[in-house]
Amino acid sequence: MPKTKKSIKSEYKNNENENEEELTQTEIQENQINNINQTGMIVTKTGDTTINSLTIVGQIEGHYLLPSNNKTTKYEHIIPHLVAIEESPEINGLLIILNTVGGDVEAGLAIAEMIASMKKPTVSLVLGGGHSIGVPLAVSAKKSFIVPSATMTVHPVRMNGLVIGVEQSFSYFTKMQERINKFIITHSEITEKDLSDFMFSTGELAADVGSIIDGEVAVKSGLINKIGGLSDALGELKKICKERGKNKNNKK
């Protein structure tokens, strides 16, 4: 049967719609790849729950650029994304995955403060290491997990480069250390004494004071909430998201 003008137009429109859908899917995939490459973020959806995953890896870069051969997490990328996640009605929760050696203290603490102040459900997972300023980042989430093989280095504030040996310099270090300690104690269940013991231990590190603690010790001390892996952290986050959704509905 020969095609009429109407059937040809209809077929053309259908093909056009299919091409648009394919283009949309391609664009979505490209955006996800770009997000992973630039910020280490990806958004996943399961049922009614949409989770944004943020990875904090390598060294946290602050006000100064690090060499190009360093793995870095740039705080100027992370902070705007945290604002977007908090404001987005489509995103239900945030999963923070940590494998960091630490880095810029003020940048790391700024990110930790932002995560701690979010109303959206947040869960952190320490993989490999959550060292130095990575400790406040790990405890900043509403629930924290660590795998058994991961380690966390707890030590006092240090500074590279020239340090002027005057009273004001030591006062600055003391105040910075107090800020970090207060944040860790406020957002975890560790006591001030236990944190201080870890921080000023002289038997762990060869050329420094501090402690390297594994997953089991981190949980026993109250620094981290639970031992667990990716499925445990995701399961907990989805549970918190559902509870938050129920509470919202009940209030309405």
DRENTI-15286 format. One record per atom (N, C-alpha, C): residue in three letters; x, y, z. Coordinates in steps of 0.02 Angstrom, whole numbers, plus 32768, in hexadecimal, padded with zeros to 4 digits. Layout:
BEGIN
AlaXYZ
...
// end
This chain:
BEGIN
Met802B7FC48000
Met800080008000
Met802D803E8000
Pro8022806E7FD2
Pro804D80A97FCE
Pro804280D7800A
Lys807980F7801E
Lys807581258058
Lys805681678043
Thr8028817F806E
Thr800A81C08063
Thr803781F68081
Lys80288235806F
Lys804F826D808A
Lys804A826F80D6
Lys800D825E80F0
Lys800082608138
Lys802B822C815C
Ser802E81EE8140
Ser805581B98160
Ser80A081C7815E
Ile80B781E78127
Ile80FE81F98120
Ile8111822D8155
Lys80E5825F815E
Lys80F182948190
Lys80F3827681D6
Ser80C3824981E3
Ser80BF82298226
Ser80FE82008234
Glu811681DA8202
Glu815281B2820A
Glu818F81DE8215
Tyr8191821781F1
Tyr81C9824581F8
Tyr81CC8262823F
Lys81918274825A
Lys818D828F829E
Lys81A3825C82D2
Asn818E821D82C9
Asn81A181E782F7
Asn81ED81DE82F8
Asn820B81DE82BC
Asn825481D782B7
Asn8277821282D9
Glu825A824E82D0
Glu8276828B82ED
Glu82758287833A
Asn823C826E8355
Asn82368266839E
Asn8267823483B9
Glu827081FC8394
Glu829F81C883A9
Glu82E781E483AB
Asn82F8820C8378
Asn833B822A8375
Asn8345825A83B0
Glu8310828083C1
Glu831482AF83F9
Glu831F828A843A
Glu82FB82518444
Glu830382298480
Glu834A820D8486
Glu836481F3844D
Glu83A881D8844B
Glu83DB820F845C
Leu83CF824A8440
Leu83FC8282844C
Leu83FB82968496
Thr83BF829584B3
Thr83B882A684FA
Thr83DF82748525
Gln83D882338517
Gln83FB81FF853C
Gln844782088536
Thr845D821784FA
Thr84A5822284ED
Thr84BE825E8515
Glu849782938515
Glu84AA82CF853A
Glu84AE82C18585
Ile847E829A859E
Ile847E828885E5
Ile84BE826185F7
Gln84CF823085CD
Gln850B820885D8
Gln854A823385D6
Glu854C826185A5
Glu8586828E859F
Glu858D82BB85DC
Asn855482D485F5
Asn855482FE8630
Asn856D82D8866D
Gln855882998673
Gln856E826F86AB
Gln85B9826386A9
Ile85D38255866D
Ile861B82498664
Ile864282888675
Asn862982C2865E
Asn864A8302866D
Asn864A831086B8
Asn8612830186D9
Asn860E830B8722
Asn864082E08747
Ile864782A18731
Ile867782738751
Ile86BE828B8746
Asn86CD82A08708
Asn871182B786F8
Asn872482F6871E
Gln86F583258723
Gln870583668741
Gln86FC8368878D
Thr86C8834887A7
Thr86B9834F87EE
Thr86B4830C8813
Gly86B682D487EF
Gly86AF82948811
Gly866882878829
Met863682A58808
Met85F1829E881D
Met85C8827787EA
Ile859682528803
Ile8567823187D7
Ile8524822B87FB
Val84EE823187D5
Val84AA822C87F1
Val848C81EA87DB
Thr847181C3880C
Thr8450818487FD
Thr840A8183881A
Lys83DD816087F8
Lys8397815E880E
Lys838081158814
Thr83638104884E
Thr834680C28859
Thr830180CB8875
Gly82CE80BA884E
Gly828980C58864
Gly827B810F886C
Asp8266812288A9
Asp8256816888B7
Asp8291818E88D6
Thr82CA816D88DE
Thr8303818C8900
Thr833B819E88CF
Thr834E81DD88D0
Thr838581F588A5
Thr83C0820888D2
Ile83F981E988C6
Ile843581F388EF
Ile846B821588C6
Asn848B824888E3
Asn84C5826788C5
Asn8503824E88E9
Ser8532823188C4
Ser856F821688E1
Ser85A9824688D4
Leu85CC8258890A
Leu860582858906
Leu86438261891E
Thr8678826188F5
Thr86B68242890A
Thr86EA8278891B
Ile8709826F8955
Ile873F829C896B
Ile877E8272896D
Val87AA827C893C
Val87E582518934
Val8824827B8930
Gly885D8258893B
Gly889E827A8935
Gly88A782B08969
Gln88C082E98953
Gln88CD83218980
Gln889A83588975
Ile8881837489AC
Ile885183AA89A7
Ile887683EB8998
Glu88648407895F
Glu888684448948
Glu886484828963
Gly888B84B0897F
Gly886F84ED899C
Gly887C852A8971
His889A855D8990
His88A4859D896E
His88DE859B893B
Tyr890885688940
Tyr894285648913
Tyr893D852588E8
Leu894F852B88A8
Leu894D84F3887A
Leu898484C1888B
Leu89738481888A
Leu89A4844C8895
Leu89C184368852
Pro89FB84158851
Pro8A1883FE8812
Pro89E783D287EB
Ser89ED83D487A9
Ser89BD83B0877E
Ser89C083648785
Asn89F7834A87A1
Asn89FC830187A9
Asn89DB82E987EA
Asn89BE83178812
Asn899B8305884F
Asn895282F78842
Lys893782C38862
Lys88EF82B88862
Lys88D082EA8892
Thr88A18313887B
Thr8886834788A7
Thr883A834A88A5
Thr881E836388DC
Thr87D7837488E0
Thr87D583C088EB
Lys87B683E488BC
Lys87B6842D88BF
Lys8778844688E4
Tyr8783846C8918
Tyr874A84828941
Tyr871D84B3891B
Glu873884D788E9
Glu870E850588C3
Glu86DE84E08895
His86EB84A08888
His86BC84768862
His868784598891
Ile869E844488CC
Ile8672841F88FA
Ile863C844D8919
Ile86508488892F
Ile862284B48954
Ile85E484C7892B
Pro85EB84DE88EC
Pro85AE84ED88C5
Pro858184B088BB
His85A0847588B3
His8578843988AA
His8550842888E9
Leu856E84338923
Leu854A84278963
Leu850E84558969
Val851584938953
Val84DD84C28953
Val84A684A98924
Ala84BA849288E9
Ala848A847988B7
Ala8465843B88D1
Ile8489840E88F3
Ile846A83D2890F
Ile843883E48945
Glu844A84128971
Glu841D842789A7
Glu83DE8447898C
Glu83E3846C8955
Glu83AA84918939
Glu838184678909
Ser839D843088EF
Ser837A840A88BC
Ser834283DF88D9
Pro830483E788C1
Pro82CD83BE88D9
Pro82D0837688BF
Glu82F7836B8889
Glu82FC8328886C
Glu832B82FA8893
Ile835D831788B5
Ile838F82EE88D8
Ile837A82E48921
Asn837882A48936
Asn836182938979
Asn8399828F89AC
Gly83D5827B8997
Gly840C827289C7
Gly8450827589A7
Leu8484827A89D2
Leu84C9828189BB
Leu84F5824B89DB
Leu8519822689B1
Leu854A81F589C7
Leu8590821189BB
Ile85B8821789F1
Ile85FC823189EA
Ile862D81F789F1
Ile865581EA89BD
Ile868681B489BD
Ile86CB81D289C4
Leu86EF81BD89F8
Leu873081DB8A09
Leu876A81AC89FF
Asn879D81C389DC
Asn87DE81A289DA
Asn881181DA89D1
Thr881F81FD8A08
Thr8847823A8A04
Thr888182398A35
Val88B882588A21
Val88F2825F8A4D
Val88EF829F8A76
Gly88BA82C78A6C
Gly88B383078A8F
Gly88C083408A5F
Gly88DE83758A79
Gly88EC83AE8A4E
Gly88E183F08A71
Asp88C884218A4D
Asp88BD84648A68
Asp888A84628AA1
Val889E84788ADC
Val887484738B18
Val8835849E8B12
Glu883C84DC8AFD
Glu880185088AFA
Glu87D084F28AC4
Ala87EA84DB8A8B
Ala87BE84C38A55
Ala879984848A6B
Gly87BD84558A8A
Gly879D84178AA2
Gly876984248AD7
Leu877984528B05
Leu874A84628B3B
Leu870D84888B20
Ala871784B08AEC
Ala86DF84D48ACC
Ala86AE84A28AAD
Ile86C984708A89
Ile869F843D8A6B
Ile867A84168AA1
Ala869E84048AD7
Ala868183DE8B0E
Ala864884058B2F
Glu865284468B3A
Glu861E846F8B58
Glu85E084738B2C
Met85EA84778AEB
Met85B1847A8ABD
Met858984388ABE
Ile85AD84008ABE
Ile858B83BF8AC0
Ile856483B78B01
Ala858483CB8B39
Ala856483C58B7B
Ala852583F08B81
Ser852384288B5D
Ser84EA84578B62
Ser84B284478B31
Met84BA84138B07
Met848784028AD7
Met844B83E08AF8
Lys840F83F08AE0
Lys83D283CF8AF9
Lys83C7838C8AD6
Lys83E183878A99
Lys83DA83488A74
Lys83FF83108A99
Pro83E682D28A97
Pro840982998AB5
Pro844E82908A97
Thr848082858AC1
Thr84C5827C8AAB
Thr84E482408ACE
Val850982188AA8
Val852E81DE8AC3
Val857481DF8AA5
Ser85A681D38ACF
Ser85EC81D08AB6
Ser860681898ABA
Leu863481798A8D
Leu865481388A8B
Leu869F81418A80
Val86C781298AB0
Val8710812E8AAB
Val872B80EF8A8A
Leu874A80F78A50
Leu876A80C08A2C
Leu87B480D08A26
Gly87DF80A08A33
Gly882680AE8A2D
Gly883E80D78A67
Gly883381198A64
Gly884A81458A9A
Gly882081838AA1
Gly881A819A8ADF
Gly87FA81DA8AEE
Gly882781FF8B1D
His886082158B03
His8896822F8B2D
His8890827B8B39
Ser88AE82918B70
Ser88B782D88B7E
Ser887582FE8B7C
Ile886D832E8B50
Ile882F83548B4C
Ile87F683298B30
Gly880682EE8B18
Gly87D382BD8B04
Gly87AA82A58B3F
Val87C482AB8B7C
Val879F82958BB8
Val876182C08BC2
Pro876783038BC4
Pro872A832C8BC9
Pro86F883208B8F
Leu871383148B53
Leu86E783068B1A
Leu86C082C58B24
Ala86E082938B41
Ala86BF82538B4D
Ala868782598B80
Val869282818BB5
Val866082868BEA
Val862C82BB8BDC
Ser863482E18BA6
Ser860583188B96
Ser85C082FF8B81
Ala85BD82C18B67
Ala857D82A58B51
Ala8553828F8B8C
Lys851282878B80
Lys84E582738BB6
Lys84F3822B8BCE
Lys850B82018BA1
Lys852281BE8BB3
Lys856381B08B8F
Ser8592818F8BB1
Ser85D481818B92
Ser85E381378B94
Phe8602811F8B5E
Phe861780D98B57
Phe866180D68B46
Ile8681809F8B57
Ile86C680948B44
Ile86CF80498B35
Val86F480398B00
Val87027FF28AF2
Val87397FDA8B22
Pro873A7F9A8B32
Pro876A7F818B64
Pro87B37F8F8B53
Ser87C47F8F8B12
Ser880A7F988AFD
Ser88207FE18AF8
Ala87F1800F8AFF
Ala880280568AF9
Ala8826806F8B37
Thr884C80A58B30
Thr886F80C38B69
Thr8862810E8B6B
Met8869812A8BA6
Met886281738BB0
Met889D818B8BD9
Thr88BF81BE8BC1
Thr88F781DC8BE6
Thr88DE821A8C0B
Val88E682188C4D
Val88D082518C77
Val890F82718C93
His891B82B08C81
His895782D38C99
His8949831E8C9F
Pro897483428CC2
Pro896A838B8CC9
Pro897483AF8C86
Val895F83EE8C85
Val896884188C49
Val89B284218C3A
Arg89C3841B8BFA
Arg8A0884268BE3
Arg8A08845A8BAB
Met8A4284788BA0
Met8A4784A98B69
Met8A88849F8B43
Asn8A8384A08B01
Asn8ABF849A8AD6
Asn8ADC84E08ACA
Gly8B1D84E18AB9
Gly8B3D85208AA7
Gly8B5685478AE4
Leu8B6285878AD9
Leu8B7F85B28B0C
Leu8B4C85C18B43
Val8B6085B68B82
Val8B3785C78BBB
Val8B5F85F68BE8
Ile8B4386308BF7
Ile8B6586608C23
Ile8B5C864A8C6B
Gly8B93863E8C8E
Gly8B9086238CD2
Gly8B8286578D06
Val8B4586728D04
Val8B3186A48D36
Val8AF0868C8D58
Glu8ADD86AD8D8D
Glu8AA386998DB5
Glu8A6386988D8C
Gln8A5C86C98D5D
Gln8A1F86CD8D35
Gln8A1586908D08
Ser8A4D86748CEF
Ser8A4886388CC4
Ser8A2D85FD8CEC
Phe8A4785F48D29
Phe8A2F85BC8D52
Phe89E785C78D69
Ser89D586058D74
Ser898F86158D86
Ser896086048D4C
Tyr897686128D0E
Tyr894E86018CD3
Tyr894485B68CCD
Phe897A858F8CD6
Phe897585468CD4
Phe8945852C8D09
Thr894985488D45
Thr891F85328D7D
Thr88D5853E8D6E
Lys88C6857A8D54
Lys8880858B8D44
Lys8865855F8D0C
Met888F85528CD9
Met887A85278CA2
Met886D84E08CBB
Gln889984C88CE7
Gln889184858D04
Gln885084808D2D
Glu884184B48D52
Glu880484B68D7B
Glu87C684B28D4F
Arg87C884D58D16
Arg878F84D38CE7
Arg8784848D8CCD
Ile87BA846B8CBA
Ile87B584278C9E
Ile879C83F78CD4
Asn87BA83FA8D10
Asn87A783CD8D46
Asn875D83D68D59
Lys874884148D5D
Lys870284228D70
Lys86D284058D3B
Phe86E5840C8CFC
Phe86BA83F28CC6
Phe86B583A68CCB
Ile86EE83848CD4
Ile86EF833B8CD7
Ile86C683228D12
Ile86D083408D4D
Ile86AC832B8D8A
Ile866183378D83
Thr864F83708D65
Thr860883828D5D
Thr85E383528D2E
His8606833B8CF9
His85E583138CC5
His85F582C98CC9
Ser861282B38CFF
Ser861E826B8D0A
Ser8613825B8D54
Glu8620821D8D67
Glu861582098DAD
Glu865782008DD2
Ile868E82158DB4
Ile86CF820E8DD5
Ile86D582428E0D
Thr86F682308E43
Thr8700825F8E7B
Thr873D828B8E6D
Glu873F82C38E8F
Glu877882F18E87
Glu87B982D08E9B
Lys87B782A78ED0
Lys87F482858EE8
Lys880E82538EB5
Asp87E0822A8E9A
Asp87F681F78E68
Asp881282198E2A
Leu87F2824F8E14
Leu880B82738DD9
Leu8850828F8DE7
Ser885982AC8E22
Ser889A82C88E35
Ser88D082928E39
Asp88BE82578E54
Asp88ED821F8E59
Asp890482088E14
Phe88D482038DE5
Phe88E581F08DA0
Phe891282258D80
Met890282648D8C
Met8923829B8D6A
Met896B82A58D80
Phe897982988DC0
Phe89BC82A78DDA
Phe89E382698DED
Ser89CF82308DD1
Ser89F581F28DDC
Ser8A3981F68DBB
Thr8A6D81DE8DDC
Thr8AB181E18DC1
Thr8ACB819E8DA9
Gly8AA3816A8DAE
Gly8ABB81278D9C
Gly8AA5810D8D59
Glu8A7E81348D33
Glu8A60811C8CF4
Glu8A8781338CB6
Leu8A9581748CB3
Leu8AB481918C77
Leu8AFE819E8C83
Ala8B27818D8C51
Ala8B6F81918C59
Ala8B8881D98C61
Ala8B6F82078C39
Ala8B89824B8C39
Ala8B54827E8C4E
Asp8B2282688C74
Asp8AEC82958C86
Asp8AC782798CC2
Val8A9C82A28CE1
Val8A6F82898D15
Val8A2B827C8CF6
Gly8A06824D8D12
Gly89C5823B8CF7
Gly89BB81F08CF6
Ser898281DB8CDC
Ser897081948CDB
Ser895281808C98
Ile895F81428C85
Ile893F81248C4A
Ile890E80EF8C65
Ile88CE80FA8C5B
Ile889C80CB8C76
Ile887780A98C3D
Asp886680698C47
Asp884180448C13
Asp87F6804A8C1F
Gly87D080288BF5
Gly8787802D8BF8
Gly876A80198C3B
Glu87837FE18C57
Glu87687FC78C96
Glu87747FF88CCF
Val87B180138CD3
Val87C280438D08
Val879A80848D00
Ala8791809A8CC2
Ala876B80D78CB4
Ala872380D28CCD
Val870580968CC5
Val86C1808C8CDB
Val86BE80838D27
Lys86ED805E8D44
Lys86EF80538D8C
Lys86F880958DB2
Ser871F80C28D97
Ser872C81028DB8
Ser86F281348DB0
Gly86C381248D83
Gly868B81528D77
Gly869881858D41
Leu86D281818D21
Leu86E281B18CEC
Leu86B581A58CAF
Ile86AB81668C9C
Ile868081528C65
Ile864681288C80
Asn860B812D8C61
Asn85D0810A8C7B
Asn85D280BF8C71
Lys85E180A88C34
Lys85DC80608C26
Lys861280488BF6
Ile862180078BFB
Ile864B7FE78BC8
Ile861C7FCE8B91
Gly862F7FDA8B53
Gly86057FC48B1B
Gly86217FDC8AD9
Gly86057FC18AA3
Gly861B7FD28A60
Gly85E87FFB8A3B
Leu85ED7FF989F9
Leu85C2802289CE
Leu8578801289D7
Ser85677FD289D6
Ser85207FBF89DC
Ser85037FD48A1F
Asp852C7FD08A55
Asp85157FE58A97
Asp850880308A99
Ala853780568A7E
Ala8530809F8A7E
Ala84F480B58A54
Leu84EC80978A19
Leu84B280A789EE
Leu847180938A0F
Gly847180598A2E
Gly843480418A50
Gly841F80718A88
Glu845080878AB0
Glu844280B68AE6
Glu842880F98ACB
Leu844781108A95
Leu843381508A77
Leu83EC814C8A5D
Lys83DB81178A3A
Lys8397810E8A20
Lys8364810A8A58
Lys837780E98A8E
Lys834C80E38AC9
Lys833D81288AE7
Ile837181518AEE
Ile836981958B09
Ile833E81C08ADA
Cys834981B88A98
Cys832281DD8A66
Cys82D881CC8A6B
Lys82C8818B8A72
Lys828281768A77
Lys826181908AB7
Glu8286818E8AEE
Glu826C81A78B2E
Glu825E81F28B29
Arg828B82168B08
Arg8283825E8AFF
Arg8246826D8AD4
Gly823C82448A9F
Gly8203824C8A73
Gly81C182408A98
Lys81C0820C8AC4
Lys818481FE8AEB
Lys817382368B1B
Asn81A782528B3B
Asn819C828A8B6A
Asn818082C78B47
Lys819982D38B09
Lys8180830C8AE2
Lys813683038AD2
Asn812482C58ABD
Asn80DE82B78AAC
Asn80B082BD8AE8
Asn80C982A78B22
Asn80A182AB8B60
Asn809382F38B74
Lys80C5831E8B69
Lys80BD83658B7A
Lys808A83878B4E
Lys808783718B0E
Lys8055838D8AE0
Lys800E837B8AF4
// end
